């Protein structure tokens, strides 16, 4: 594909999937799936557009907007909108590609997509955010709909931005429909949606602990990166279940616990307020039971740790950091972020799993471990279709079931297609990749998206 520009993030996501498929028996048993992979790796549609808006000084500003509608074989395109200066087509294609198989693992009727713009919301006034969101939706509204493409939030897009975009869509389309998820509870949102990715991650890892015989969260030391929704609610759930949270972080550095009791519920609540005000973790006031380390990620600064949950952004655990986590005694790594570990880091974890058998670290990929967020988005879509609101306990129980099914689907698929030595833990990255891929590939075949020569 030398005629195409380099897309490193997308190429990494494709390589990870292709690598696990090649190193399993799936292509031996179903060689026709090579054709399916070739077709599925190209988006059904890519939309790129300009977004022209006015800042508070009356100056014209312009950004690039995108929507990658990757695959709709299982349902309407579904995936978040990211507002960040780093946004480009490679990042959105990687996220959309991952989203296809993540959504498949939820068991819900959702295809995969991703979108956003290279707009930086940091330092912008509320009026500037509103004007940008309305300008962005003026074009995006032509390409989405409740049965076509249902975006959600992502980095830089929270409840405020979803509200502005939903209002702009409603006015442009003259329809009130479930075209976005992550909405306010008074106008079509779902309970548990803000908490869903973090809670779901904790529920998923709970099954890893139980299956491997490691017991419960009680007494476990857990390192988290990030300090947004995913990390916040994962931390709160972990503390509720008896774990000790030893770190959080943001783009400026890491907050690491120095005492035995770790980061507290009060700390997390204070950090929530800081992030709601769009301020860095450096503004967090504490009594000395934590320390701030400038310009680092937490992984090499946390001491002994049992579980590591990267919850910030892509490629936030390098090969060296993976080796550091092993040296710190880490036994479980699960991604709350999308593609949180580099390919080299995943190789470190997977080689350790093969070599050390039941005593090894066990790694779970984001497409399985963090699918709780999009799962509750799917449940929000279902509630919108029924014109009903479910209770918090109803949504939480459904989320727990979805995470349990995602875990055992990946686990059992790995046992079927990945050769393993006696006593070796099944590869969750391979099993999850294969399970999601097979479901999508079969649906695409049934609908004529690819075929076998007679």
C-alpha positions in Angstrom: 0.0 0.0 0.0 2.9 2.4 -0.8 0.6 4.6 -2.7 -1.1 5.5 0.6 0.2 8.0 3.2 1.6 6.5 6.4 -1.1 6.0 9.1 0.9 4.7 12.0 -1.9 4.4 14.6 -4.2 2.6 12.2 -1.4 0.4 10.9 -0.6 -0.6 14.6 -4.3 -1.5 15.2 -4.5 -3.5 12.0 -1.1 -5.2 12.8 -2.3 -6.3 16.3 -5.4 -7.9 14.9 -3.7 -9.5 11.9 -0.9 -10.8 14.2 -3.3 -12.6 16.5 -5.3 -14.0 13.7 -2.1 -15.3 12.0 -0.8 -16.8 15.2 -4.0 -18.8 15.8 -5.7 -21.6 13.9 -8.5 -19.4 12.5 -7.0 -19.1 9.0 -6.2 -22.8 8.9 -9.8 -23.7 9.7 -11.3 -20.8 7.7 -8.8 -19.6 5.0 -11.7 -17.6 3.5 -11.5 -15.2 6.4 -8.3 -13.7 4.9 -10.6 -12.1 2.3 -12.9 -10.9 5.0 -10.0 -9.2 6.8 -8.9 -7.4 3.6 -12.4 -6.0 3.1 -13.0 -5.2 6.7 -9.8 -3.2 7.0 -11.2 -0.5 4.6 -13.9 1.8 5.9 -17.2 1.8 4.2 -17.1 5.6 4.1 -14.8 8.4 5.3 -16.3 11.9 5.6 -13.9 14.9 5.9 -15.1 18.5 6.2 -14.2 22.0 7.3 -15.6 23.5 10.4 -15.7 27.3 10.3 -16.5 29.2 13.6 -16.0 32.5 15.3 -14.0 33.0 18.5 -14.8 35.5 21.2 -12.8 38.2 19.5 -14.8 38.0 16.3 -12.0 36.2 14.4 -12.7 33.4 12.0 -11.3 30.0 12.9 -11.3 26.8 10.9 -10.8 23.2 11.8 -10.9 19.8 10.1 -13.9 17.6 11.0 -14.1 13.9 10.3 -16.4 10.9 10.6 -15.1 7.4 9.7 -18.1 5.1 9.1 -16.1 1.9 9.2 -18.5 -1.0 9.3 -22.3 -1.4 9.7 -22.7 -5.1 9.3 -23.9 -5.5 12.9 -26.0 -2.3 13.2 -25.7 1.5 12.9 -22.2 3.0 13.0 -21.4 3.6 16.7 -18.4 5.3 18.2 -17.3 8.5 19.8 -16.4 12.0 18.7 -13.0 13.3 19.8 -12.0 16.9 20.0 -8.3 17.2 20.4 -5.5 19.0 18.4 -3.9 15.6 17.7 -6.9 14.3 15.8 -6.2 13.1 12.3 -7.4 10.4 9.9 -5.0 7.8 11.1 -6.1 8.1 14.8 -9.8 8.0 13.9 -9.3 5.0 11.6 -7.5 3.2 14.4 -10.3 4.0 16.8 -13.0 3.1 14.3 -11.3 -0.2 13.5 -11.1 -1.1 17.1 -14.6 0.0 17.7 -16.0 -2.5 15.1 -14.8 -5.5 17.1 -15.3 -3.9 20.6 -19.0 -3.3 19.7 -19.2 -6.9 18.4 -18.1 -8.2 21.8 -20.9 -6.4 23.6 -23.5 -8.6 21.9 -25.5 -5.5 20.9 -26.6 -4.5 17.4 -23.9 -1.8 16.7 -21.5 -1.2 13.9 -18.2 0.7 14.3 -17.2 4.2 13.6 -15.3 7.2 15.0 -15.1 10.9 14.4 -14.0 14.3 15.7 -12.0 17.3 14.9 -8.5 18.8 15.5 -10.2 21.4 17.7 -8.6 22.1 21.1 -11.3 22.8 23.7 -8.8 23.7 26.4 -8.8 27.4 27.2 -12.0 28.0 25.1 -14.9 29.8 26.6 -18.3 28.2 26.9 -19.6 30.4 24.0 -16.7 29.3 21.8 -17.4 25.6 22.6 -21.0 26.1 21.7 -20.3 27.9 18.5 -17.8 25.2 17.4 -20.2 22.4 18.3 -23.0 24.0 16.3 -20.8 24.5 13.3 -19.4 21.0 13.5 -22.9 19.5 13.7 -24.2 21.6 10.8 -22.2 19.3 8.5 -22.2 16.1 10.5 -26.0 16.1 10.8 -26.2 15.3 7.1 -24.5 11.9 7.7 -25.9 10.6 10.9 -29.2 9.4 12.4 -30.7 7.0 14.9 -30.7 4.1 12.5 -27.6 5.2 10.5 -24.8 6.5 12.7 -25.0 7.3 16.4 -22.0 9.1 17.8 -21.1 9.6 21.4 -18.5 11.4 23.5 -14.8 10.8 23.7 -11.8 12.9 24.7 -12.8 16.6 24.7 -16.5 15.7 24.3 -18.5 15.4 27.5 -22.1 16.1 28.5 -21.9 19.8 27.6 -20.6 19.2 24.1 -23.1 16.4 23.5 -25.9 18.8 24.6 -24.8 21.5 22.2 -24.5 19.0 19.3 -27.8 17.3 20.1 -29.6 20.7 20.1 -27.9 21.6 16.8 -29.0 18.3 15.2 -32.6 18.6 16.5 -32.9 22.0 15.0 -31.3 21.1 11.7 -33.2 17.8 11.3 -36.5 19.0 12.9 -36.5 15.6 14.8 -36.0 14.5 18.4 -34.3 11.1 18.1 -31.6 9.1 19.7 -28.9 10.4 17.4 -26.3 10.8 20.1 -25.6 8.9 23.3 -24.2 10.3 26.5 -27.2 12.7 26.6 -28.6 14.3 29.8 -31.0 12.3 31.9 -33.8 14.7 31.3 -33.6 14.4 27.5 -33.0 10.8 26.7 -29.8 9.8 28.5 -29.2 6.7 30.5 -28.2 6.1 34.1 -24.7 4.6 34.6 -23.5 6.1 31.3 -20.8 8.3 32.7 -19.6 5.5 35.0 -19.9 2.7 32.5 -16.4 2.4 31.0 -14.7 2.5 34.4 -17.2 0.3 36.1 -17.2 -2.2 33.2 -13.4 -2.3 33.3 -13.5 -3.2 37.0 -16.2 -5.9 36.4 -14.1 -7.4 33.6 -10.9 -7.6 35.6 -12.9 -9.1 38.5 -13.6 -12.1 36.2 -9.8 -12.3 35.4 -9.1 -12.4 39.1 -11.7 -15.1 39.8 -10.8 -17.3 36.9 -7.1 -17.3 37.7 -7.7 -18.0 41.4 -6.4 -14.6 42.6 -9.5 -14.0 44.7 -11.2 -10.6 45.0 -10.0 -7.0 44.8 -9.7 -6.8 48.6 -6.1 -5.8 49.5 -4.9 -5.5 45.9 -2.8 -2.5 44.9 -4.1 -1.0 41.6 -2.3 1.5 39.5 -4.4 3.7 37.2 -3.4 6.3 34.6 -5.6 9.1 33.5 -8.0 11.2 35.5 -11.0 11.5 33.3 -14.3 9.7 33.5 -12.8 6.2 33.0 -10.1 6.5 35.6 -12.4 8.4 38.1 -15.2 5.8 38.1 -12.8 2.9 38.0 -11.0 4.3 41.0 -14.3 4.8 42.9 -15.5 1.2 42.1 -12.1 -0.3 43.1 -12.1 1.5 46.4 -15.7 0.3 47.0 -14.5 -3.3 46.4 -11.6 -3.0 48.8 -8.7 -2.3 46.5 -6.0 0.4 47.1 -5.6 2.8 44.3 -2.0 4.0 44.1 -2.0 6.4 41.1 -3.8 8.7 38.7 -2.3 10.9 36.0 -2.8 13.5 33.3 -0.8 14.9 30.4 1.4 16.9 32.8 2.5 14.1 35.1 1.5 11.5 37.7 -0.1 11.5 41.2 1.3 8.6 43.2 0.2 7.5 46.7 2.9 7.5 49.3 0.9 6.1 52.2 -0.5 2.6 52.8 -4.2 3.6 52.2 -3.7 5.1 48.7 -5.9 7.6 46.9 -9.2 8.1 48.7 -12.8 8.7 47.6 -12.4 12.3 48.8 -9.4 12.6 46.6 -11.3 11.3 43.6 -14.2 13.6 44.2 -11.8 16.6 44.4 -10.1 15.5 41.2 -13.5 15.2 39.5 -14.2 18.9 40.4 -10.7 19.9 39.1 -11.3 18.1 35.8 -14.8 19.5 35.4 -13.2 22.9 35.6 -10.7 21.7 33.0 -7.7 22.2 35.2 -4.6 20.1 35.5 -3.9 17.7 38.4 -1.1 20.1 39.5 -3.9 22.1 41.2 -4.9 19.2 43.4 -4.5 20.1 47.1 -3.5 17.2 49.5 -2.0 16.5 52.9 1.1 14.7 51.7 -0.3 11.2 51.4 0.3 11.5 47.6 3.2 13.0 45.6 3.2 14.7 42.3 5.8 13.6 39.7 6.2 16.0 36.8 6.2 14.8 33.2 5.9 11.1 33.8 3.4 8.3 33.5 2.9 6.3 36.7 4.1 2.8 35.8 7.7 3.1 36.9 7.0 5.1 40.1 4.4 3.1 42.0 6.4 0.4 43.8 4.7 -3.0 44.3 1.5 -3.3 42.4 -0.9 -6.2 41.6 -3.1 -4.7 38.8 -2.3 -2.0 36.2 -5.2 -0.3 34.4 -4.1 2.3 31.7 -7.1 4.6 31.3 -5.7 7.7 29.6 -4.9 7.4 25.9 -3.3 5.2 23.2 0.3 3.8 23.5 0.7 4.9 27.2 2.5 1.7 28.2 5.8 1.2 26.4 8.0 -1.9 26.3 10.2 -0.6 29.1 7.2 0.3 31.3 5.7 -3.2 30.7 9.0 -4.7 31.9 8.9 -2.4 34.9 5.4 -3.5 35.8 6.5 -7.1 35.7 9.4 -6.2 38.0 6.9 -4.6 40.3 5.0 -7.8 40.7 2.0 -6.9 38.5 -0.2 -9.9 37.6 -3.0 -8.2 35.7 -3.1 -5.5 33.0 -6.3 -4.4 31.3 -6.8 -1.4 29.1 -9.4 1.2 30.1 -8.0 3.3 27.2 -8.1 2.2 23.5 -4.8 0.5 22.5 -3.3 1.7 25.7 -0.2 -0.6 25.3 2.2 -0.4 22.4 2.6 -3.6 20.3 6.0 -4.2 22.0 4.5 -3.9 25.5 1.8 -6.4 24.5 4.5 -8.8 23.3 6.2 -8.5 26.8 3.0 -9.4 28.5 2.1 -12.2 26.1 5.6 -13.8 26.2 5.5 -13.7 30.0 2.1 -15.4 29.9 3.5 -18.2 27.8 6.7 -18.6 29.7 5.4 -18.4 33.3 2.1 -20.2 32.8 -0.2 -19.7 35.8 2.3 -17.4 37.6 2.4 -15.0 34.7 0.9 -11.5 34.1 -2.5 -11.7 32.3 -3.2 -9.0 29.8 -6.7 -7.9 28.5 -7.1 -5.6 25.4 -9.2 -2.5 25.4 -11.7 -3.8 22.9 -12.9 -6.3 25.6 -12.0 -4.7 28.9 -13.3 -1.2 28.2 -16.4 -2.1 26.1 -18.7 -1.2 29.0 -18.9 2.4 27.8 -20.2 1.6 24.4 -22.3 -1.2 25.9 -24.3 1.3 28.0 -24.4 3.6 25.0 -26.2 0.7 23.2 -28.5 0.4 26.2 -29.2 4.1 25.9 -30.1 3.5 22.2 -32.5 0.7 23.3 -34.2 2.9 25.9 -34.6 5.7 23.3 -36.2 3.3 20.9 -38.6 2.1 23.5 -39.2 5.6 24.9 -38.4 4.2 28.3 -35.9 4.8 31.1 -34.5 1.9 33.0 -33.4 2.1 36.7 -29.8 2.4 37.8 -29.8 -1.2 39.0 -31.3 -2.5 35.8 -28.6 -0.8 33.7 -25.8 -1.9 36.1 -27.0 -5.5 36.0 -27.1 -5.5 32.2 -23.6 -4.0 32.2 -22.3 -6.7 34.5 -23.8 -9.4 32.2 -22.2 -7.8 29.1 -18.8 -7.6 30.7 -19.1 -11.2 31.9 -20.1 -12.4 28.4 -17.2 -10.4 26.8 -14.7 -12.0 29.2 -15.9 -15.6 28.6 -16.4 -15.1 24.9 -12.7 -14.1 24.5 -11.6 -16.8 26.9 -13.4 -19.6 25.2 -12.5 -18.4 21.7 -8.9 -18.4 22.7 -9.2 -22.0 24.0 -10.7 -23.0 20.6 -8.3 -21.2 18.2 -5.1 -20.6 20.1 -2.7 -23.5 21.0 -1.6 -23.3 24.6 0.7 -25.4 26.9 -0.6 -27.1 30.0 -1.2 -24.6 32.8 -1.0 -21.6 30.5 -3.6 -18.9 30.9 -5.6 -18.3 27.6 -4.7 -15.3 25.6 -7.4 -12.7 26.1 -6.0 -10.4 23.4 -6.1 -13.2 20.8 -9.4 -14.6 21.9 -11.1 -11.2 22.0 -9.7 -10.2 18.6 -10.8 -13.5 17.0 -14.3 -13.5 18.7 -15.1 -10.0 17.5 -13.6 -10.5 14.1 -15.5 -13.8 13.4 -18.8 -12.3 14.4 -18.3 -9.3 12.0 -16.8 -11.3 9.2 -19.8 -13.8 9.2 -22.3 -10.9 9.2 -20.5 -9.3 6.3 -20.5 -12.5 4.4 -24.2 -13.1 5.0 -24.9 -9.6 3.7 -22.7 -10.0 0.6 -19.9 -7.7 1.6 -17.4 -10.4 0.7 -17.7 -13.8 -0.9 -15.9 -16.9 -1.9 -15.2 -17.8 -5.6 -17.3 -20.8 -6.6 
